[in-house]
Amino acid sequence: MTKLHFDGNARPTLGIELELGLVDQESLALTNACDPLLERLPSGSPSHYKPELMQCCIEINSGVCHTVAEARRDLEQKLRNVQSACEPLGLGLWWGATHPFSLWQDQHVTRTPRYMDLVDSLQEMARRLVTNGLHVHVGVESGDKAVMICDRIMQYLPTLLALSASSPYWEGRDTGLASHRSKIMEGLPTAGLPTLMRNWSEYVWLVNHMEETGFINSIREIWWDVRPHHNFGTVEVRVCDMPGHMDDACALAALIQCLVRHLSDQIDEGMYQFDCHPMMIRQNKWRASRFGLDATLVNSYNYQAQSVPEVVGKLIEQLTEVAQELGCETELSHLTAVAAGPNSAVRQRTILQQTGEAKEIVRQLVAAARL
């Protein structure tokens, strides 16, 4: 059996991954242009700019940062590099979790051995993964603590999804959901809400079991909404849709960093683990994916339904001291505006209602997100 070493962090370091769609500036449809784009980006930094499963997406990663402001400066410089490289290719960057009208059948798989094996294994479930997400890493000290935080943070994942929801459309039709991406992801055998794990040993056993029985090829094929990342020594939160612009992405990153630090402190203080019924989290995630900012989320302690602005207001109040310590109070406070709306899902529907043109959704929101 493989022994996984968790390379822990003494501080709650921060890393942010942006998955952005590549659109043709004329047709505004997704275009399979990641490889030509990567050729125009600075050499020697393959970890900062990456292809995804589909050639219509590019992943832009921050370095290891200590504050949200530091991560933002890092990402904005990389985004400017990408924007400059896009111009001669006639490309734009789409900040959304699904594209309003492009077809998944028209998108090309990135032809690496890993991705080709993945498509061979998962077939259409992989080929339709034309989705973009925001992934946030926060450093923790040990594998045991990472597993415990993954369990404790699950009750907050529906709130993160409601705030970030940006995928109401799929292949030219309104799905009726605020986050259709979350349902696409749940079609994968190792995605969605993670299974309950008690410690690092149990997580390692589970990974080894899935590899040895041929259920997955490697640990990289675990796509849970939150997971431990042993190489980076982090808790990685992956539930979020790709929000509409950098301000919202940074606000979500601030909330995630604060939550991980808050839960880490509770573990150190020996606070009793309140058991939240898995079905409570599952129903709240459905509410968030269906209604986005208009969702009512059931409080796992008193079982009362609350609006997203109510939930976010209480979270900001609860996490203010942690945010001050981490230097992200400004970014965290921006969540009040995010919760009040409109978020990207609402903006997309509003633009279509006003213009009657799906292309206008892409045109206006690509321009709005440009630095």
C-alpha distance (Angstrom), angle and dihedral (degrees) to the residues before:
residue distance angle dihedral
M1 . . .
T2 3.80 . .
K3 3.79 116.0 .
L4 3.82 110.2 -140.5
H5 3.78 116.1 -153.1
F6 3.79 116.1 -153.7
D7 3.81 107.3 -142.7
G8 3.80 96.2 -149.9
N9 3.80 129.7 -156.8
A10 3.78 124.3 -137.7
R11 3.82 90.5 -149.7
P12 3.83 133.0 44.7
T13 3.79 93.2 -101.8
L14 3.78 117.7 -175.2
G15 3.79 134.1 -135.1
I16 3.81 125.9 174.2
E17 3.81 127.4 -161.9
L18 3.81 120.5 -163.7
E19 3.81 120.5 -163.2
L20 3.80 108.7 -162.1
G21 3.78 129.8 -177.6
L22 3.81 121.7 -124.6
V23 3.80 114.4 -133.9
D24 3.78 132.8 -177.1
Q25 3.80 108.5 -114.2
E26 3.81 92.1 -138.2
S27 3.81 103.9 43.3
L28 3.84 93.8 23.9
A29 3.81 87.5 -143.2
L30 3.78 123.4 129.7
T31 3.79 112.1 -86.6
N32 3.80 132.1 -160.3
A33 3.78 96.7 -121.9
C34 3.80 108.3 122.1
D35 3.80 96.9 110.7
P36 3.86 94.7 50.7
L37 3.81 88.5 45.9
L38 3.80 93.5 51.2
E39 3.81 89.7 52.9
R40 3.82 89.1 62.5
L41 3.81 95.6 49.7
P42 3.82 125.5 92.0
S43 3.77 111.9 -72.3
G44 3.77 120.7 -128.3
S45 3.81 95.2 44.4
P46 3.82 106.0 85.9
S47 3.81 91.9 145.6
H48 3.81 91.3 60.1
Y49 3.82 99.0 51.9
K50 3.79 117.5 34.1
P51 3.78 139.6 170.3
E52 3.77 116.1 -121.3
L53 3.80 128.9 -148.5
M54 3.81 89.7 -77.0
Q55 3.81 125.4 49.7
C56 3.82 90.6 -133.8
C57 3.81 91.4 72.4
I58 3.80 136.9 65.7
E59 3.79 125.6 -164.4
I60 3.81 117.8 -144.5
N61 3.81 116.6 -166.7
S62 3.77 131.5 -165.4
G63 3.76 121.4 -138.0
V64 3.80 121.4 -111.9
C65 3.80 104.0 -64.7
H66 3.79 136.7 178.3
T67 3.79 101.0 -147.9
V68 3.78 137.0 31.7
A69 3.82 89.5 -119.7
E70 3.81 90.5 55.8
A71 3.81 91.1 48.9
R72 3.80 90.5 48.8
R73 3.81 92.9 53.2
D74 3.79 89.5 48.2
L75 3.81 93.9 49.5
E76 3.79 95.1 43.3
Q77 3.80 91.3 56.9
K78 3.79 90.5 50.0
L79 3.79 91.3 46.0
R80 3.80 90.4 53.8
N81 3.80 88.4 52.3
V82 3.81 90.0 51.6
Q83 3.81 93.0 45.5
S84 3.81 90.8 51.7
A85 3.80 91.0 49.4
C86 3.81 90.6 48.3
E87 3.81 95.4 56.7
P88 3.84 100.3 72.1
L89 3.80 88.9 44.3
G90 3.79 92.8 52.6
L91 3.80 92.6 -119.4
G92 3.78 134.9 144.8
L93 3.81 131.2 -165.2
W94 3.78 117.6 -116.2
W95 3.82 115.0 -150.8
G96 3.78 100.7 -161.2
A97 3.79 138.2 96.7
T98 3.81 95.0 -122.4
H99 3.79 131.6 15.3
P100 3.82 116.6 -112.8
F101 3.80 98.4 -127.4
S102 3.83 115.6 -2.2
L103 3.81 117.1 113.2
W104 3.79 121.8 -122.1
Q105 3.82 88.9 -140.9
D106 3.84 89.3 66.3
Q107 3.80 94.8 56.4
H108 3.81 122.2 97.3
V109 3.79 125.0 -134.3
T110 3.81 116.4 -122.8
R111 3.79 102.2 -109.0
T112 3.78 103.3 -128.9
P113 3.81 122.1 128.0
R114 3.80 91.1 -112.3
Y115 3.80 95.2 52.5
M116 3.80 94.7 41.4
D117 3.82 90.0 51.6
L118 3.78 88.9 48.5
V119 3.81 92.9 53.8
D120 3.79 90.9 45.4
S121 3.80 89.3 53.7
L122 3.80 101.0 40.8
Q123 3.82 99.9 28.6
E124 3.82 113.6 -173.6
M125 3.80 92.1 1.6
A126 3.81 86.9 67.3
R127 3.81 98.1 37.3
R128 3.80 92.7 57.0
L129 3.82 92.9 53.6
V130 3.78 92.6 111.6
T131 3.78 92.2 142.7
N132 3.80 137.3 118.9
G133 3.79 128.5 -145.1
L134 3.79 142.5 179.2
H135 3.81 113.5 -121.8
V136 3.81 122.0 -167.6
H137 3.83 125.8 -167.2
V138 3.80 122.3 -160.6
G139 3.79 121.2 -174.0
V140 3.82 121.5 -120.7
E141 3.78 132.7 178.4
S142 3.80 104.4 -116.8
G143 3.75 145.6 11.9
D144 3.79 92.1 -114.4
K145 3.79 90.7 54.5
A146 3.84 91.4 46.3
V147 3.81 90.6 54.6
M148 3.81 92.0 47.2
I149 3.81 91.8 49.7
C150 3.81 91.1 48.8
D151 3.80 87.5 57.4
R152 3.81 96.0 44.8
I153 3.80 96.6 44.1
M154 3.80 93.9 54.7
Q155 3.80 93.6 88.0
Y156 3.83 88.8 61.2
L157 3.82 96.2 50.3
P158 3.83 95.6 86.5
T159 3.82 89.9 56.3
L160 3.81 90.3 52.4
L161 3.80 90.3 49.6
A162 3.82 93.1 48.9
L163 3.80 91.4 51.2
S164 3.80 95.0 47.0
A165 3.83 99.7 39.0
S166 3.80 108.7 140.4
S167 3.80 107.9 147.5
P168 3.81 111.5 85.3
Y169 3.83 94.5 135.7
W170 3.79 131.7 64.6
E171 3.80 124.4 179.4
G172 3.79 94.4 -19.4
R173 3.79 99.3 -46.4
D174 3.79 134.4 97.2
T175 3.81 106.6 -114.0
G176 3.80 92.8 -160.3
L177 3.81 87.8 -121.3
A178 3.78 129.2 105.8
S179 3.83 90.2 -145.8
H180 3.79 114.2 30.2
R181 3.82 88.6 159.9
S182 3.81 90.6 70.0
K183 3.81 90.2 57.8
I184 3.81 92.5 47.6
M185 3.79 90.2 51.9
E186 3.80 91.1 50.1
G187 3.81 88.1 61.5
L188 3.81 88.6 73.8
P189 3.82 117.2 91.0
T190 3.82 93.9 -126.1
A191 3.80 102.9 35.7
G192 3.79 136.7 88.5
L193 3.79 122.4 48.0
P194 3.81 112.6 -0.3
T195 3.75 125.0 -117.7
L196 3.80 117.9 -102.1
M197 3.81 111.8 -90.4
R198 3.79 124.8 -179.2
N199 3.81 102.0 -158.9
W200 3.80 145.7 -10.5
S201 3.80 92.8 -86.5
E202 3.80 91.3 58.6
Y203 3.82 91.0 48.1
V204 3.83 91.4 51.1
W205 3.81 90.6 47.9
L206 3.82 90.4 51.4
V207 3.82 93.3 49.7
N208 3.80 92.1 47.5
H209 3.79 92.0 47.3
M210 3.82 92.5 52.3
E211 3.81 92.0 47.6
E212 3.79 96.0 45.1
T213 3.81 93.2 49.2
G214 3.81 91.8 47.7
F215 3.80 95.8 -114.2
I216 3.82 90.6 125.7
N217 3.80 131.2 14.2
S218 3.80 94.7 -141.8
I219 3.79 143.6 -10.7
R220 3.82 87.9 -92.4
E221 3.80 88.2 75.2
I222 3.79 92.8 69.3
W223 3.80 105.2 99.5
W224 3.79 102.6 172.1
D225 3.81 120.1 159.1
V226 3.80 86.0 -108.3
R227 3.79 127.4 13.1
P228 3.81 142.1 162.7
H229 3.81 114.0 -103.6
H230 3.78 108.8 -152.4
N231 3.84 98.5 -171.5
F232 3.80 93.5 52.7
G233 3.80 95.8 33.9
T234 3.79 91.8 -128.2
V235 3.75 147.5 122.4
E236 3.81 104.5 -118.9
V237 3.81 116.9 -154.0
R238 3.82 110.3 -158.8
V239 3.81 103.9 163.9
C240 3.82 97.1 99.7
D241 3.77 125.8 102.6
M242 3.80 113.1 -133.5
P243 3.82 101.9 -87.6
G244 3.77 122.7 -135.9
H245 3.80 100.1 -101.5
M246 3.79 146.0 -3.9
D247 3.83 97.4 -87.0
D248 3.80 91.8 61.1
A249 3.81 92.9 42.2
C250 3.80 91.0 54.4
A251 3.81 92.5 46.5
L252 3.80 90.0 53.6
A253 3.82 90.8 46.9
A254 3.81 89.3 52.0
L255 3.79 91.7 52.0
I256 3.80 91.6 49.0
Q257 3.82 93.8 47.7
C258 3.81 90.6 48.5
L259 3.80 93.2 47.4
V260 3.80 93.2 50.2
R261 3.80 91.5 48.5
H262 3.82 91.8 45.1
L263 3.80 92.9 50.5
S264 3.80 90.9 44.2
D265 3.81 89.9 54.7
Q266 3.80 90.7 49.0
I267 3.80 90.4 53.2
D268 3.81 90.9 49.7
E269 3.81 90.1 49.6
G270 3.80 91.5 51.9
M271 3.78 95.7 -117.0
Y272 3.80 114.5 177.1
Q273 3.79 114.1 -102.4
F274 3.80 108.0 -119.1
D275 3.79 108.3 -145.0
C276 3.80 110.9 -128.3
H277 3.78 111.8 -163.1
P278 3.83 109.7 -114.8
M279 3.81 90.7 -132.3
M280 3.81 89.1 58.5
I281 3.80 90.1 58.6
R282 3.79 92.1 43.0
Q283 3.81 93.4 52.3
N284 3.81 91.6 46.8
K285 3.78 90.6 50.6
W286 3.79 89.8 52.4
R287 3.81 90.6 49.1
A288 3.82 89.9 50.7
S289 3.81 94.1 47.8
R290 3.80 92.3 46.0
F291 3.81 101.5 42.2
G292 3.83 106.6 16.3
L293 3.80 110.5 -168.8
D294 3.81 90.6 2.2
A295 3.80 92.1 60.5
T296 3.78 122.6 118.1
L297 3.80 108.7 -141.2
V298 3.80 122.0 -155.8
N299 3.80 114.1 -126.1
S300 3.80 107.7 -124.5
Y301 3.83 92.2 -145.2
N302 3.82 104.0 47.7
Y303 3.84 99.2 13.9
Q304 3.80 92.2 -128.7
A305 3.80 120.1 143.1
Q306 3.80 114.5 -117.7
S307 3.79 133.9 -176.9
V308 3.79 119.6 -114.2
P309 3.85 92.3 -110.6
E310 3.83 88.9 52.9
V311 3.78 92.7 49.8
V312 3.81 92.5 46.5
G313 3.81 93.1 47.0
K314 3.79 91.2 54.9
L315 3.79 91.9 45.8
I316 3.80 92.5 52.1
E317 3.81 90.1 49.8
Q318 3.80 91.5 48.0
L319 3.81 94.2 47.5
T320 3.81 101.2 39.8
E321 3.82 95.5 104.1
V322 3.81 91.3 47.1
A323 3.81 89.8 49.2
Q324 3.79 91.0 51.5
E325 3.79 89.6 51.5
L326 3.81 91.8 49.1
G327 3.81 94.3 43.3
C328 3.81 95.2 -120.6
E329 3.81 102.4 107.7
T330 3.83 92.2 119.5
E331 3.80 93.5 50.7
L332 3.80 92.2 45.1
S333 3.80 92.2 50.8
H334 3.82 89.5 54.8
L335 3.82 86.6 71.7
T336 3.81 87.8 77.8
A337 3.81 88.6 66.0
V338 3.81 92.1 42.2
A339 3.81 91.6 52.8
A340 3.80 91.4 47.4
G341 3.80 88.4 56.7
P342 2.84 168.5 175.4
N343 3.79 97.9 177.9
S344 3.80 123.4 179.4
A345 3.81 96.1 -81.6
V346 3.80 90.5 54.4
R347 3.82 93.0 44.6
Q348 3.80 91.7 52.2
R349 3.78 93.0 52.5
T350 3.80 92.0 45.1
I351 3.80 92.7 52.7
L352 3.81 92.3 50.0
Q353 3.79 91.2 48.0
Q354 3.80 91.4 50.4
T355 3.81 98.8 42.8
G356 3.80 106.5 21.7
E357 3.81 87.9 -139.1
A358 3.81 122.8 111.5
K359 3.79 88.3 -162.1
E360 3.80 88.8 63.0
I361 3.79 90.1 61.5
V362 3.78 89.8 60.4
R363 3.80 95.8 38.7
Q364 3.79 95.0 51.7
L365 3.80 98.5 40.7
V366 3.82 94.9 44.8
A367 3.80 88.0 53.8
A368 3.82 93.1 44.9
A369 3.82 93.1 53.5
R370 3.79 96.2 46.9
L371 3.81 114.6 113.0
